[in-house]
Amino acid sequence: MSDSQGQADSASVTDTVVPVESLNEDQAIAYQVMAEVCAASGLGATAIVRSVQKPYMTVELVGGDVRNTFGKYGPGLDSLQFLCNFILMRRVRSDVRLLLDAEGYRARRAEQLQARALELAREVKERHEEAELEPLPAHERRIIHAALADDPDISTYSEGDEPGRRVVIAPKVA
């Protein structure tokens, strides 16, 4: 196991580490891209592979100034993920997609979104009026939809065009 893969980080959401040696050739290239980005960033960050569920490979960035670098709502993390996936499309033969996290940001954000969805759903039920969230990236809209999918009194849908696409929480019509 390489040094960067063997390091544990207390801020990490999970201690699961996928050894680089277990990755296929294209996944190893994806890991190498992330290692190069970390080295070039000057943040003192390390890339750790947390899971592989084809075609997705979850890579967590840990250490250095990672937590403060990606800003409110993680737009920097989303942008880095987009850029790295664009690079990968040109370097690998198979379908490998990176899902980036930064010291557990995605899990913390998912908890915040789920709590917000439940609170808004409660208000929608009380007022019998729709509630509209701010524009969110697709992966965050999915969290809202999933959080409310089993509520028999609520329906959700997305409206608008990217990047202004948003989730609407509505009372279910009987």
N, C-alpha and C positions, 0 to 999 in steps of 0.2 A: 504494500500500500504506500502511495506517495505521502510525503510529509503533509501536504495540504489536505489530503483526504483523511489522514489519521488524527488531525487536530480536533478536539472537542471544543465546543463553544457553549458557555452557560446561557447565552441569550437565545440559543437555538430553540425552536419549537419542538423539534424532534431530534433524537440522537441517532436516527437511522442514517447510515452512511453506506452508499453503494460503492464498492471498490472499483476504481478505474479499470483494473484488470478484468472485471466482469463485463465491461461494456463492449458492444460490437464495434467494428471499425468506424462506422459513421457516428455513433454515439461518442466514441473516443475523440473524434475530430471536434464534435460539439463541445466536449469538455475542454479540449485544448483551446478553442476559441475563447471560452469563458476565462480560462487561466491567463491567456494573453491579455484580455480586456482588463482583468484585475491587476495584472502587473503594470500595464500601461496607465492605469487610472491614477496611480499615486496615492490611493486611499488606504493602502495596507490591507486590502480585502483579500479573502481567499474564497475560491469556489468549491463547494462541496455538493456532490450529487446525492440527493435525498431519496429519489425514487425514479424508476423507469417503468412507464406503462405506455407501450408503443402507441402512437408515435411520440408521446410526450416524455421529456426528461426534465424533472424538477431539479433545479440547481439553486442552492441557497448561498448568498453572498454574506460572509461573516467577517467580523474584525474591522479594525481601522475606524474610519468615519462613515461606515456604510449607513448606519441608522439616520444620521443627519443629512446625508447626501441626497436622498430620494424625495424629499419634500412632502408637502401635504397631499394626501390622497395618492401618493406614489407615481406622479406623472413621469418622473425621471426613470423609475423602475420600468414602467410600461414602455417608455421610449427605448431604453436599453434593450429590453426584451425584443421589441420590434426590430431594432438594428441588428442584433445578434442573429435572429431568425432569418433576416434578409441575407446576411453573410453566409449562413449555413445553406440556404437554398442554392448558392453558387458553389459550395465546396463539397457537398455530399450527394451521393447517388440516391439514397433512400429518403423516406419521409421522416425526418427527425425535427421535432419542435421543442424549443426550450420554454420552460415556464420558470421565470426567475422570481426569487423571493430574497428579501434582505432582512436578515436577523428576525425572522418570524413576522414580518410586516403583513403578509397576505392573510395569515390566520387571525391576527388582531383586527385587520380591516374587515374580514368576513364576519367576525363576532359583532363588530359595530354595525355593519349593514343589516345583519339578522335582527339585532335588537331594534334598530330603527324601523325595519319592515314590520315587526310585531307591534310596535307602538303606533305606527301610522295605520295599521290594520284595525287596531282597537278604536282609533279616532274615526276611521271610515265607518265602522259599524255603529258608533254612537251618533254621528252626524248624518249618516246615509248620504254622504257626498264623496266623490272621488278625491284622492290625494295624488299629487304629482311630485316625483322626486326630481332632484337636479340631474343634469346630464351625467351619465355614467358610462364607463367602458363596458363592452359586451360581457366580460367575465364577471363584473360586479352586478350587472343587471341580472345575470343568471342566478346569483346568490339571492337576490330579492325574490325572484320568481320561485326558486326552490324553497325558500323560507316560508312562503305562503301557499304553496301548492296543495297542501292537505286541509286548508281552512275552507269549510263548506260554505261560509258566508262571504268569501272574498274571491275576486278574480283579479288577475294582473295581466297587463299587456304593455308592450313597448310601442312608443310612437316617436315620430320625428326622424330626422336624418342625422347621420354621424357628422360631426362629433357631438351634436346636440341631442342625440337619442336618449330618451328617458323612460322610466317605468311609471305607469299609472296603476294605482291600487284602487279598485272599485268595489262597491257592494255588489254581490252576486244577485242577479235578477232571478226571482223564483219562477 
